[in-house]
Amino acid sequence: MAVSRRAIVLSVGLLAALCAGSAALFRLENAWTVSRLLPSGREANRIVLVANALRWIGTPYAYGTDGPATMDCSGFVHRVVVESGSLPLAEAPRRSADFRSVGKPVEGEIEPGDILLFSYRGRVDHVAIALSSDAFINAISRGPRRGVVISSLSDECWKDSFAGARRIGRR
C-alpha cells in the first residue's frame, strides 16, 4: 500500500498536535535530526516546520519577543522558520509586514507550513503558520486563549482579516 507524501505530512502534524496537547508536551529538540529521516525537499521541510511550530504551543505572548520564554506573532514565525531551516537568519523577517515579501504567493490551496498573513486597515499586522487549509498556529495577545495556540480560518475574526499566504522553503 503506497502512502502519499500529503498523508505523511498530515499524519505527522496530527501526531505532533496530539502530543502537544497531552501532559507530556511534545518537544522536538533538534529539527535537523528529524529531517534526516524524512523525504527530501519541500515535503520534508514542511514536516519539520510544522513539528517545530507545534513544540511552542502554550508559550506565553509578549510583544517584541521571539522566545524561548515568550513570543509575539512575528517572533514566533521568525524563530520557527529559522530553526527549521526554511529561511536563513539573514532572510527571515522579524516584523509581520515584512513577511509579505518572502517566498512566493500561494495560488490555490493553503498547505501545511505556508505563512499566513492577516491585515487590519490594509496593513499586515499578524502572521501565522498553516497546519492545514483551515487550521494554523500563531501567537496571540487578545481573547480567551493567549500565547502560542492553534486557531481556525473559519473563525470570523481570522476570516475577515486574512490577507493571503506565502510559500517558503526548499523546492
C-alpha positions as CSV (number, residue, x, y, z in Angstrom):
1,M,0.0,0.0,0.0
2,A,1.5,3.3,-1.1
3,V,1.3,6.2,1.3
4,S,1.2,9.7,-0.2
5,R,3.5,12.4,1.0
6,R,0.5,14.6,1.9
7,A,-0.7,11.8,4.2
8,I,2.7,11.7,5.8
9,V,2.6,15.5,6.4
10,L,-0.9,15.4,7.8
11,S,-0.1,12.3,10.0
12,V,3.0,13.8,11.5
13,G,1.1,17.1,12.1
14,L,-1.7,15.3,13.8
15,L,0.6,13.2,15.9
16,A,2.5,16.3,17.0
17,A,-0.7,18.1,17.8
18,L,-1.9,15.2,19.9
19,C,1.4,15.0,21.7
20,A,1.5,18.8,22.3
21,G,-2.0,18.6,23.9
22,S,-1.0,15.8,26.3
23,A,0.5,16.2,29.7
24,A,3.9,15.4,28.3
25,L,4.4,18.3,25.9
26,F,5.9,17.3,22.6
27,R,9.4,18.7,22.3
28,L,11.4,18.4,19.1
29,E,14.9,19.1,20.4
30,N,16.6,19.0,17.0
31,A,14.6,19.5,13.9
32,W,17.6,18.7,11.7
33,T,17.8,15.2,13.2
34,V,14.2,14.5,12.2
35,S,14.7,15.9,8.7
36,R,17.4,13.2,8.1
37,L,14.7,10.5,8.5
38,L,12.1,12.1,6.2
39,P,11.7,12.5,2.4
40,S,13.9,15.3,1.0
41,G,12.8,18.7,-0.4
42,R,9.6,20.6,0.1
43,E,7.7,17.7,1.9
44,A,10.4,17.2,4.5
45,N,10.7,20.9,5.0
46,R,7.0,21.2,5.7
47,I,7.1,18.3,8.2
48,V,10.0,19.8,10.1
49,L,8.5,23.3,10.0
50,V,5.1,22.1,11.4
51,A,6.7,19.9,14.0
52,N,8.9,22.7,15.2
53,A,6.0,25.2,15.3
54,L,3.9,22.7,17.4
55,R,6.5,22.4,20.0
56,W,5.9,26.0,21.1
57,I,2.2,25.6,21.9
58,G,1.5,27.2,25.3
59,T,4.3,29.7,25.2
60,P,3.1,33.0,26.6
61,Y,2.7,36.1,24.5
62,A,4.8,39.2,25.0
63,Y,5.2,41.9,22.4
64,G,8.6,42.3,20.7
65,T,10.0,38.9,21.8
66,D,11.0,35.8,19.9
67,G,11.4,33.2,22.7
68,P,12.1,31.0,24.2
69,A,10.2,32.2,27.3
70,T,7.7,34.5,25.5
71,M,6.9,35.3,21.9
72,D,4.9,37.7,19.7
73,C,3.4,36.6,16.4
74,S,6.3,37.6,14.1
75,G,8.9,36.5,16.7
76,F,7.2,33.1,16.7
77,V,7.2,32.7,12.9
78,H,10.7,34.1,12.7
79,R,12.1,31.6,15.2
80,V,10.3,28.6,13.6
81,V,11.3,29.3,10.0
82,V,15.0,29.9,11.0
83,E,15.2,26.9,13.4
84,S,13.6,24.6,10.8
85,G,15.9,25.7,8.1
86,S,13.1,27.1,5.9
87,L,14.8,30.5,5.7
88,P,18.3,31.7,6.6
89,L,18.5,34.1,9.5
90,A,19.5,37.0,7.2
91,E,16.4,36.5,5.1
92,A,13.8,35.8,7.9
93,P,11.8,38.9,8.7
94,R,11.2,39.9,12.2
95,R,8.2,42.2,11.6
96,S,4.8,40.9,10.4
97,A,4.5,43.3,7.5
98,D,7.9,42.2,6.1
99,F,6.6,38.6,5.6
100,R,4.7,39.9,2.5
101,S,7.9,39.8,0.6
102,V,9.3,36.3,1.5
103,G,8.7,33.2,-0.7
104,K,6.0,33.2,-3.3
105,P,2.3,34.0,-3.1
106,V,0.2,30.9,-2.6
107,E,-2.1,30.3,-5.5
108,G,-4.7,27.6,-4.8
109,E,-5.0,25.6,-1.5
110,I,-3.0,26.6,1.6
111,E,-0.6,23.8,2.6
112,P,1.0,23.0,6.0
113,G,4.0,25.2,6.5
114,D,2.7,28.2,4.5
115,I,3.0,31.6,6.1
116,L,-0.4,33.2,6.6
117,L,-0.8,37.0,6.6
118,F,-3.5,39.0,8.3
119,S,-4.2,42.7,8.0
120,Y,-6.1,45.4,9.7
121,R,-7.0,48.5,7.6
122,G,-4.8,47.3,4.7
123,R,-1.6,46.8,6.8
124,V,-0.3,43.3,7.6
125,D,-0.1,43.2,11.3
126,H,-0.3,39.5,12.1
127,V,1.4,36.3,10.8
128,A,0.9,32.6,11.4
129,I,2.0,29.1,10.2
130,A,-0.6,26.9,8.4
131,L,-1.2,23.4,9.7
132,S,-3.8,22.7,7.1
133,S,-6.1,24.6,4.7
134,D,-8.1,25.8,7.8
135,A,-6.0,25.3,11.0
136,F,-3.0,27.4,11.8
137,I,-0.7,28.1,14.7
138,N,0.1,31.6,15.9
139,A,1.0,33.7,18.9
140,I,-2.0,35.9,20.0
141,S,-2.3,38.7,22.6
142,R,-6.0,39.0,23.0
143,G,-9.0,36.8,23.7
144,P,-9.7,33.9,26.0
145,R,-6.7,32.0,24.7
146,R,-3.3,33.8,24.7
147,G,0.2,32.9,23.6
148,V,1.0,30.2,21.0
149,V,-2.3,28.5,20.1
150,I,-4.0,26.7,17.3
151,S,-6.7,28.8,15.5
152,S,-9.0,28.4,12.6
153,L,-9.5,30.4,9.4
154,S,-13.2,29.6,9.8
155,D,-13.4,31.9,12.9
156,E,-14.9,35.3,11.9
157,C,-12.1,37.4,13.2
158,W,-9.5,35.5,11.2
159,K,-11.6,35.0,8.1
160,D,-12.3,38.8,7.9
161,S,-8.6,39.8,8.3
162,F,-7.0,37.1,6.2
163,A,-4.8,38.8,3.6
164,G,-3.1,35.9,1.8
165,A,-0.4,33.3,2.2
166,R,3.3,32.9,1.2
167,R,5.1,29.6,0.5
168,I,8.7,29.4,1.7
169,G,11.4,26.8,1.9
170,R,13.2,24.4,-0.3
171,R,11.6,23.2,-3.5
